[in-house]
């Protein structure tokens, strides 16, 4: 409202005025106000107009005024704030939250990350938190992120086939492994590293309850220690990394994983794996 008043006042050709009572004559006078960056040194009299003086250092007046003292630049930048405008004769110091933070209840709060399955719809600003939205069909986000959802890869364009369809939490997983039933001249599909990775991905992203996924990893680790539960996407990514590490360590991951599926009573998943990878 004050800014609108200031702009309106500027539209007049003559300076704004104020009423003043002369202390000597008790006469009511109409005095000119002082412009921004100054204050009143002497109020007007019948014989002369208002005398204005510049604001001293670290003081300011932002609008036309009839103050006898300029205002002190009293804004101090707090923790996690940066100065975006220095104190000068016409403006107070201006602070705002540093990059990566936004203002809420006079505190600078770190911008939120979008959880798995969600991407950034609008990046956070110094005044507003990050806005997230669920990844639409054909896009995904597999981890906490400050980026937009990423598009699923196209296996066909790479000359590969889809091993695991993508969803909002993970990318489409492609493979060059031969999938499906063999004929009499073909052996098992798991004859190379790509096929073994395809089997790992296929198992990890089946619709297995989180507790069962944890149990599978526990069996493979030969550990009796129970693991803390987390969201499905995080557990799947962790389990995939664990199995990939086993594979790279030259472990017989195929044999061990099939055995673990059996021990965890995931018989239908075991059968799917055997059929898909000709085991």
C-alpha positions in Angstrom: 0.0 0.0 0.0 2.9 2.4 0.9 4.5 1.7 -2.5 1.3 2.4 -4.4 0.9 5.7 -2.5 4.5 6.6 -3.3 4.0 5.9 -7.0 0.8 7.9 -7.0 2.5 10.8 -5.4 5.3 10.7 -8.0 2.7 11.2 -10.7 2.1 14.8 -9.5 4.3 17.5 -10.8 4.7 19.2 -7.4 6.2 17.4 -4.3 3.7 16.0 -1.7 2.9 18.2 1.3 2.1 17.9 5.0 0.4 20.1 7.5 2.6 21.8 10.1 1.8 24.2 13.0 4.4 26.9 13.4 5.6 26.8 17.0 6.1 30.6 17.2 3.0 31.9 15.4 0.7 28.8 15.9 -0.2 29.2 12.3 -1.1 26.1 10.3 1.1 25.8 7.3 1.3 23.5 4.3 4.9 22.3 3.9 6.6 20.4 1.2 7.8 16.9 2.1 11.4 15.8 1.7 12.3 13.4 -1.1 13.6 9.8 -0.5 17.2 9.8 0.8 16.6 12.9 2.9 14.7 14.0 6.0 13.6 17.4 7.5 16.3 19.7 8.8 13.9 22.6 9.3 10.1 22.6 8.9 8.7 25.3 6.7 7.7 28.8 7.9 5.5 31.5 6.3 8.6 32.8 4.5 10.4 29.7 3.3 9.8 26.1 2.3 11.0 23.0 4.2 14.8 22.5 4.5 15.8 18.9 3.8 19.1 17.2 4.6 20.7 14.0 3.3 20.5 10.8 5.4 23.7 10.0 7.2 25.5 6.6 6.6 23.5 3.5 7.6 20.3 5.5 7.5 17.6 5.9 4.9 14.2 7.2 3.9 12.4 5.2 1.2 9.5 7.6 0.4 8.7 11.3 0.4 8.5 12.1 4.1 8.5 14.7 6.9 10.6 12.8 9.3 13.1 14.7 11.4 15.4 11.7 11.5 16.2 9.1 8.8 15.4 5.5 9.7 18.3 3.3 10.8 19.2 0.3 8.5 18.1 -2.2 11.1 17.9 -5.4 9.0 20.7 -7.8 9.8 21.2 -10.9 7.6 20.8 -14.0 9.8 22.2 -17.5 9.5 21.7 -19.0 6.0 20.9 -15.6 4.6 22.7 -13.5 2.0 22.6 -9.7 1.4 20.9 -9.0 -1.9 20.7 -5.2 -1.4 23.1 -3.1 0.6 21.8 -0.4 2.9 21.8 3.0 1.1 20.2 6.4 1.6 16.8 5.3 0.1 16.6 1.6 1.1 17.1 -0.6 4.1 19.4 -3.6 3.8 17.6 -6.6 2.1 18.4 -10.2 3.0 17.1 -13.4 1.6 17.7 -17.1 2.1 20.9 -18.5 0.4 20.7 -20.9 -2.5 19.0 -24.2 -1.6 16.9 -22.6 1.2 13.5 -20.8 1.4 11.9 -18.6 4.0 9.3 -19.8 6.3 8.2 -18.2 9.6 11.4 -16.0 9.4 13.7 -19.1 9.2 15.6 -20.4 6.2 14.5 -24.0 5.6 16.4 -26.3 3.2 14.5 -27.1 0.0 12.7 -30.4 0.0 13.9 -33.2 -2.3 11.2 -35.0 -4.3 10.9 -38.7 -3.1 11.3 -41.7 -5.4 8.4 -41.7 -8.0 8.2 -37.9 -7.9 10.0 -35.2 -9.9 10.4 -31.5 -9.6 7.5 -29.6 -11.0 8.9 -26.2 -9.9 12.3 -25.6 -8.4 12.4 -24.0 -5.0 13.2 -20.3 -4.7 14.4 -18.2 -1.7 10.7 -17.6 -0.9 9.0 -21.0 -1.8 9.8 -24.7 -1.3 10.3 -27.1 -4.1 7.1 -28.4 -5.7 7.0 -32.0 -6.7 4.6 -34.1 -8.7 4.1 -37.8 -9.4 6.0 -39.0 -12.4 3.5 -39.4 -15.3 3.4 -42.6 -17.5 6.6 -43.1 -19.4 8.7 -41.2 -16.8 10.5 -42.2 -13.5 12.6 -41.1 -10.6 14.4 -43.7 -8.6 15.8 -41.7 -5.7 15.3 -38.5 -3.7 16.0 -35.8 -6.2 15.8 -32.1 -7.1 15.4 -32.9 -10.8 12.4 -33.5 -13.1 11.3 -37.1 -13.8 13.3 -38.8 -16.5 11.9 -40.5 -19.5 12.0 -44.3 -19.8 14.6 -45.6 -22.2 13.4 -47.2 -25.5 14.9 -50.7 -25.7 13.9 -51.2 -29.3 16.0 -48.2 -30.4 19.0 -49.8 -28.8 18.4 -53.1 -30.6 17.5 -54.7 -27.3 14.4 -56.2 -25.7 12.5 -55.1 -22.6 13.4 -57.2 -19.6 11.6 -55.1 -16.9 9.0 -52.5 -17.9 9.6 -49.1 -16.3 7.3 -47.5 -13.8 7.3 -44.2 -11.9 10.1 -45.5 -9.6 12.6 -47.0 -12.0 13.6 -47.0 -15.7 12.8 -49.6 -18.2 15.5 -52.2 -18.1 16.7 -53.5 -21.4 18.7 -56.6 -22.3 20.4 -58.2 -25.2 19.9 -61.6 -23.5 17.9 -64.2 -25.4 14.7 -64.6 -23.4 12.0 -67.2 -23.6 11.9 -70.9 -24.3 14.9 -72.5 -26.1 14.8 -75.0 -28.9 16.8 -78.2 -29.1 19.9 -76.4 -30.2 19.9 -73.7 -27.6 21.2 -73.9 -24.1 20.3 -71.9 -21.0 20.0 -68.1 -21.6 22.4 -67.4 -18.7 25.5 -68.0 -20.8 26.9 -64.5 -20.4 27.1 -61.5 -18.0 24.3 -59.6 -19.7 21.9 -62.5 -19.1 22.9 -62.9 -15.5 22.3 -59.1 -14.9 18.9 -59.5 -16.7 18.0 -62.2 -14.3 18.9 -60.1 -11.3 16.9 -57.2 -12.6 13.9 -59.5 -13.3 13.8 -60.8 -9.8 14.4 -57.5 -8.0 11.5 -55.7 -9.8 8.9 -58.4 -9.3 6.0 -57.5 -7.1 7.6 -59.0 -4.0 6.6 -57.6 -0.6 9.3 -55.5 1.1 9.6 -58.0 4.0 10.2 -60.8 1.5 12.9 -58.8 -0.3 14.6 -58.1 2.9 14.4 -61.8 3.8 15.9 -62.7 0.4 18.9 -60.5 1.0 19.2 -61.8 4.6 19.4 -65.4 3.2 22.0 -64.5 0.6 24.1 -62.6 3.2 23.8 -65.6 5.5 22.9 -63.2 8.2 20.4 -63.5 11.0 20.3 -59.8 11.6 17.0 -58.2 10.7 17.1 -55.2 8.4 15.1 -52.1 8.9 12.2 -51.7 6.5 12.1 -48.9 4.0 10.0 -47.9 1.0 9.8 -50.4 -1.8 11.8 -48.4 -4.3 14.7 -47.9 -1.9 14.8 -51.5 -0.9 14.7 -52.7 -4.5 17.6 -50.4 -5.5 19.6 -51.6 -2.5 18.9 -55.3 -3.2 19.8 -54.8 -6.9 23.2 -53.2 -5.9 23.8 -56.1 -3.5 23.1 -58.8 -6.2 25.2 -56.9 -8.8 28.1 -56.8 -6.3 27.8 -60.5 -5.8 27.8 -61.1 -9.5 30.9 -59.0 -10.0 32.6 -60.9 -7.2 32.3 -64.0 -9.4 29.8 -65.6 -7.1 27.4 -68.2 -8.4 24.7 -65.7 -8.1 22.2 -67.6 -10.3 22.4 -70.7 -8.2 22.4 -68.8 -5.0 19.4 -66.6 -6.0 17.3 -69.6 -7.0 18.1 -71.3 -3.8 17.2 -68.2 -1.8 13.9 -67.8 -3.7 13.0 -71.4 -2.7 14.0 -70.8 0.9 11.9 -67.7 1.1 9.0 -69.7 -0.3 8.8 -67.5 -3.4 8.1 -70.5 -5.6 6.1 -68.7 -8.3 9.0 -66.2 -8.8 11.5 -69.1 -9.0 9.4 -70.7 -11.7 9.1 -67.5 -13.7 12.9 -67.1 -13.6 13.5 -70.7 -14.7 11.0 -70.4 -17.5 12.2 -67.0 -18.7 15.9 -67.8 -18.6 15.7 -71.4 -19.6 17.1 -72.8 -16.4 
